[in-house]
Amino acid sequence: MKIAFLFPGQGSQKIGMGKDLYEKYEDIKKIYIRASELTGIDIAKLCFEGEELNKTENTQIAIATMSLAILSILIKNGIRADIAVGLSLGEYPALIYGGQLKFEDGLKLLKQRGYLMQYKLPKGEYSMLAIIGLESSKIEEICNTLRNKGMFIYPANYNYSNQTVVSGSQKAIEIASEIFKQNGAKKVVILKTSGPFHTKALEDAKNEYIKDLEKIKFKKGTTKVIKNIDGTFYNDTDDMVEILSNHIISPVRFDKAIKLMKDENIDTFVEIGPGKTLTGFIKKELENVNGFNIYDVDTLENAIQKLTDIKN
């Protein structure tokens, strides 16, 4: 058995997430308390009651805290991964697990990253749109055509071969949505996000974020972690400041991460945090793999039992 830990991104959040875990596991409660102390945000209240949960400045730190809290229980039970990968903000808990980033530094960075992505945007209304059932090359072509007409729209997430997400102005997204459908897209879905993430609209946020990244002492990793920007592994010579700052304005290549994990013979995928998005992508692409989603007490206990049984 070869295991990959998967850490979800923005859009997977929902009010009440992780509450039963927080109430049952003292170790999980300690993670929430520590994260709250580091960030100055009452993360438990935000997750369990939070009308403000969907704000980017809050969402990123909330999802990461839940993922890291669950991760602590898996590690305590002897369950570890050969590879870690996250989607967008999920790259930070992946790097914390991989040993490249300290827990404290990762959470402080995510707080600032979320703030900058929320508030350092050009004026205007923006949106993100998932397109299912249309080749990414065709989506790129349509985006290029619209940009040549003065509209702001870019591919932002390549999730798997049959799903791509674009970011853009509200007007461009509305026009593109119809064009994608006319060209054969099976489905288009507006996403629960508050900005044109992973595009050049966040250039100012990126430039300011560099200052925060330069204060961090990154470490040599102990576990392989896949980069979002190109779907390859981090290595010890990587410029972490450059990669993680460009991460804000560059498309997420989760499609390439899936291919790399297949090449590495990963057969068991454990998604740690709210939702079932990432294992869903993987099961669309890979056959005969095990998938676990851990987001509450039942799914955590079930995963621990089954992964322990498989390992033994």
C-alpha positions as CSV (number, residue, x, y, z in Angstrom):
1,M,0.0,0.0,0.0
2,K,1.3,3.5,-1.0
3,I,-0.6,6.4,0.6
4,A,-1.2,10.0,-0.5
5,F,-2.6,12.6,1.9
6,L,-4.8,15.1,0.1
7,F,-5.6,18.5,1.6
8,P,-8.7,20.4,0.2
9,G,-9.0,24.0,-0.9
10,Q,-11.4,26.8,-0.8
11,G,-15.0,25.9,-1.6
12,S,-15.1,22.8,0.5
13,Q,-16.0,24.7,3.7
14,K,-19.4,24.6,5.4
15,I,-20.6,25.9,8.7
16,G,-20.3,23.3,11.5
17,M,-17.4,21.5,9.9
18,G,-15.3,19.6,12.4
19,K,-17.5,20.3,15.4
20,D,-17.9,16.7,16.5
21,L,-14.2,16.1,16.1
22,Y,-13.4,19.1,18.3
23,E,-15.8,17.9,21.0
24,K,-14.5,14.3,21.0
25,Y,-10.7,14.6,20.6
26,E,-8.7,16.7,23.1
27,D,-5.7,16.7,20.7
28,I,-7.9,18.2,18.0
29,K,-9.2,20.9,20.4
30,K,-5.6,21.7,21.2
31,I,-4.8,22.3,17.6
32,Y,-7.7,24.7,17.2
33,I,-6.7,26.6,20.4
34,R,-3.1,26.8,19.2
35,A,-4.1,28.0,15.8
36,S,-6.4,30.6,17.3
37,E,-3.6,31.9,19.5
38,L,-1.2,32.2,16.5
39,T,-3.7,34.0,14.2
40,G,-5.8,36.0,16.7
41,I,-9.0,34.4,15.2
42,D,-11.4,32.3,17.2
43,I,-11.3,29.4,14.7
44,A,-13.6,27.1,16.5
45,K,-16.3,29.8,16.6
46,L,-15.6,30.7,13.0
47,C,-16.0,27.0,11.8
48,F,-19.0,26.1,14.0
49,E,-21.1,29.3,13.9
50,G,-19.4,31.4,11.3
51,E,-21.4,33.6,9.1
52,E,-18.0,35.0,8.1
53,L,-16.6,31.5,7.1
54,N,-16.9,32.1,3.4
55,K,-14.7,35.2,3.4
56,T,-11.4,34.3,1.9
57,E,-9.5,35.8,4.8
58,N,-11.2,33.3,7.1
59,T,-11.8,30.3,4.9
60,Q,-8.2,29.5,4.3
61,I,-7.1,29.4,7.9
62,A,-10.3,27.5,8.9
63,I,-9.9,24.7,6.4
64,A,-6.2,24.3,7.1
65,T,-6.8,24.1,10.8
66,M,-9.4,21.4,10.4
67,S,-7.1,19.5,8.1
68,L,-4.1,19.7,10.5
69,A,-6.2,18.8,13.5
70,I,-7.4,15.6,11.8
71,L,-3.9,14.9,10.6
72,S,-2.6,14.9,14.2
73,I,-4.9,12.0,15.0
74,L,-3.8,10.0,12.0
75,I,-0.2,10.5,12.9
76,K,-0.9,9.5,16.5
77,N,-2.4,6.2,15.1
78,G,0.7,5.5,13.0
79,I,-0.9,6.4,9.7
80,R,1.5,8.2,7.4
81,A,1.7,9.0,3.7
82,D,4.3,8.6,1.0
83,I,3.2,11.7,-0.8
84,A,1.2,14.8,0.2
85,V,-0.6,17.2,-2.1
86,G,-3.1,20.0,-1.5
87,L,-5.3,22.1,-3.7
88,S,-4.4,25.8,-3.6
89,L,-4.5,26.7,0.2
90,G,-4.2,22.9,0.8
91,E,-0.6,23.1,-0.3
92,Y,0.3,24.7,3.1
93,P,-0.9,21.8,5.3
94,A,0.8,19.5,2.8
95,L,4.1,21.3,3.3
96,I,3.6,21.3,7.1
97,Y,3.1,17.5,6.9
98,G,6.1,17.2,4.5
99,G,8.3,19.0,6.9
100,Q,9.2,21.9,4.7
101,L,7.1,24.4,6.8
102,K,6.6,24.7,10.5
103,F,3.1,24.6,11.8
104,E,3.3,28.1,13.3
105,D,4.8,29.6,10.1
106,G,2.2,27.9,7.9
107,L,-0.8,29.2,9.8
108,K,0.6,32.7,9.9
109,L,1.3,32.7,6.2
110,L,-2.2,31.4,5.4
111,K,-3.7,34.2,7.5
112,Q,-1.8,36.8,5.5
113,R,-2.4,35.0,2.2
114,G,-6.2,34.9,2.8
115,Y,-6.2,38.6,3.8
116,L,-4.2,39.6,0.7
117,M,-6.4,37.5,-1.6
118,Q,-9.5,39.1,-0.1
119,Y,-8.5,42.7,-0.1
120,K,-5.7,43.2,-2.7
121,L,-7.9,42.9,-5.7
122,P,-8.5,45.4,-8.5
123,K,-11.9,47.0,-8.3
124,G,-14.7,45.1,-9.9
125,E,-16.8,42.0,-9.6
126,Y,-15.2,38.6,-10.1
127,S,-16.1,35.0,-10.2
128,M,-14.9,31.5,-10.8
129,L,-16.6,28.9,-13.0
130,A,-16.1,25.1,-13.2
131,I,-16.5,23.6,-16.6
132,I,-17.2,19.8,-16.9
133,G,-17.0,17.8,-20.0
134,L,-14.9,20.1,-22.3
135,E,-11.2,19.7,-23.1
136,S,-8.9,22.1,-21.4
137,S,-7.4,23.1,-24.7
138,K,-10.8,24.3,-26.0
139,I,-11.3,26.2,-22.7
140,E,-7.9,27.9,-23.1
141,E,-8.8,28.8,-26.7
142,I,-12.1,30.4,-25.7
143,C,-10.4,32.3,-22.9
144,N,-7.8,33.6,-25.3
145,T,-10.5,34.8,-27.7
146,L,-12.3,36.6,-25.0
147,R,-9.1,38.2,-23.7
148,N,-8.4,39.5,-27.2
149,K,-11.7,41.2,-27.0
150,G,-10.6,43.0,-23.8
151,M,-12.2,40.7,-21.3
152,F,-10.5,39.3,-18.1
153,I,-10.7,35.5,-18.0
154,Y,-8.0,32.8,-17.4
155,P,-7.9,29.1,-16.6
156,A,-7.3,28.8,-12.9
157,N,-7.6,25.2,-11.8
158,Y,-6.9,22.1,-14.0
159,N,-8.6,19.6,-11.7
160,Y,-8.6,16.5,-13.9
161,S,-8.9,15.8,-17.6
162,N,-12.6,16.5,-17.7
163,Q,-12.9,19.5,-15.4
164,T,-11.2,22.9,-15.5
165,V,-12.0,26.1,-13.5
166,V,-11.7,29.6,-14.9
167,S,-11.4,32.9,-13.1
168,G,-12.5,36.2,-14.4
169,S,-14.6,39.3,-14.3
170,Q,-18.3,38.7,-13.8
171,K,-19.1,39.8,-17.3
172,A,-16.5,37.6,-18.9
173,I,-17.7,34.6,-16.8
174,E,-21.3,35.1,-17.8
175,I,-20.4,35.3,-21.5
176,A,-17.9,32.4,-21.4
177,S,-20.4,30.2,-19.6
178,E,-22.7,30.3,-22.6
179,I,-19.9,29.8,-25.0
180,F,-18.6,26.7,-23.1
181,K,-22.0,25.2,-23.2
182,Q,-22.4,25.9,-27.0
183,N,-19.0,24.1,-27.5
184,G,-20.2,21.0,-25.7
185,A,-19.6,21.4,-22.0
186,K,-21.8,19.1,-20.1
187,K,-22.1,21.3,-17.1
188,V,-20.9,24.7,-15.8
189,V,-21.0,25.7,-12.1
190,I,-20.3,29.0,-10.3
191,L,-18.0,28.4,-7.3
192,K,-18.2,29.7,-3.8
193,T,-15.2,32.0,-3.9
194,S,-14.8,35.7,-3.6
195,G,-12.2,36.6,-6.2
196,P,-10.4,35.7,-9.5
197,F,-7.9,33.4,-7.8
198,H,-4.8,32.0,-9.5
199,T,-4.8,34.8,-12.1
200,K,-2.7,37.9,-12.7
201,A,-5.5,40.0,-11.0
202,L,-3.7,39.0,-7.8
203,E,-0.3,40.5,-8.9
204,D,-0.4,43.1,-6.1
205,A,-1.2,40.4,-3.5
206,K,1.6,38.3,-4.8
207,N,4.1,41.2,-4.5
208,E,3.1,42.0,-1.0
209,Y,3.1,38.3,0.0
210,I,6.7,38.0,-1.0
211,K,7.7,40.1,2.0
212,D,5.9,37.7,4.3
213,L,7.5,34.6,2.7
214,E,11.0,36.1,2.9
215,K,10.7,36.1,6.7
216,I,10.2,32.3,6.8
217,K,12.9,29.8,7.3
218,F,11.9,26.8,5.1
219,K,13.3,23.4,5.9
220,K,14.4,20.3,4.1
221,G,11.4,18.0,3.6
222,T,10.9,14.6,5.0
223,T,8.0,13.6,2.8
224,K,7.5,14.2,-0.9
225,V,5.1,17.1,-1.6
226,I,3.7,17.9,-5.0
227,K,3.7,21.5,-6.3
228,N,0.5,23.0,-7.5
229,I,2.1,25.2,-10.1
230,D,3.5,22.4,-12.2
231,G,2.6,19.0,-10.7
232,T,6.1,18.0,-9.8
233,F,7.8,17.3,-6.5
234,Y,9.4,20.0,-4.4
235,N,13.1,19.5,-4.1
236,D,15.8,20.9,-1.7
237,T,17.0,23.5,-4.3
238,D,13.6,25.1,-4.9
239,D,13.1,28.8,-4.3
240,M,10.2,28.5,-1.9
241,V,9.5,32.2,-1.9
242,E,9.2,32.3,-5.7
243,I,7.1,29.2,-5.9
244,L,4.6,30.1,-3.2
245,S,4.2,33.7,-4.3
246,N,3.7,32.7,-7.9
247,H,1.2,30.1,-6.6
248,I,-1.3,32.9,-6.0
249,I,-1.3,34.0,-9.7
250,S,-0.7,30.7,-11.4
251,P,-3.1,27.9,-12.4
252,V,-3.3,24.9,-10.1
253,R,-2.2,21.8,-12.0
254,F,-4.0,19.1,-9.9
255,D,-4.4,17.1,-13.2
256,K,-0.6,16.7,-13.4
257,A,-0.5,15.8,-9.7
258,I,-2.9,12.9,-10.3
259,K,-0.6,11.7,-13.2
260,L,2.4,11.9,-11.0
261,M,0.8,10.0,-8.1
262,K,-0.3,7.3,-10.7
263,D,3.4,7.1,-11.9
264,E,4.5,6.7,-8.2
265,N,2.1,3.8,-7.8
266,I,-0.1,5.5,-5.1
267,D,-3.1,3.2,-4.6
268,T,-4.6,4.8,-1.4
269,F,-5.8,8.4,-1.2
270,V,-6.8,10.0,2.1
271,E,-8.5,13.4,1.8
272,I,-8.2,15.2,5.1
273,G,-10.6,18.0,5.8
274,P,-14.1,19.1,4.6
275,G,-15.7,17.7,1.5
276,K,-14.9,14.9,-1.0
277,T,-13.7,17.0,-3.9
278,L,-10.1,15.7,-4.4
279,T,-10.8,12.0,-4.1
280,G,-13.7,12.6,-6.5
281,F,-11.2,14.0,-9.0
282,I,-8.9,11.0,-8.6
283,K,-11.7,8.4,-8.9
284,K,-12.6,10.0,-12.2
285,E,-9.1,9.4,-13.5
286,L,-7.8,6.3,-11.8
287,E,-9.2,2.8,-11.4
288,N,-8.8,0.3,-8.6
289,V,-7.7,2.8,-6.0
290,N,-8.8,3.2,-2.3
291,G,-10.3,6.5,-1.3
292,F,-11.0,7.8,2.2
293,N,-12.6,11.1,3.1
294,I,-12.1,12.3,6.7
295,Y,-14.3,15.1,7.8
296,D,-16.1,13.9,11.0
297,V,-15.7,11.4,13.8
298,D,-17.3,8.5,11.9
299,T,-15.1,8.9,8.8
300,L,-12.0,9.4,10.9
301,E,-12.6,6.2,13.0
302,N,-13.5,4.2,9.9
303,A,-10.4,5.4,8.0
304,I,-8.1,4.6,10.9
305,Q,-9.5,1.1,11.3
306,K,-9.4,0.3,7.6
307,L,-6.0,1.8,6.9
308,T,-4.6,-0.1,9.9
309,D,-6.2,-3.4,8.6
310,I,-4.8,-2.8,5.1
311,K,-1.3,-2.0,6.5
312,N,-1.3,-5.1,8.6
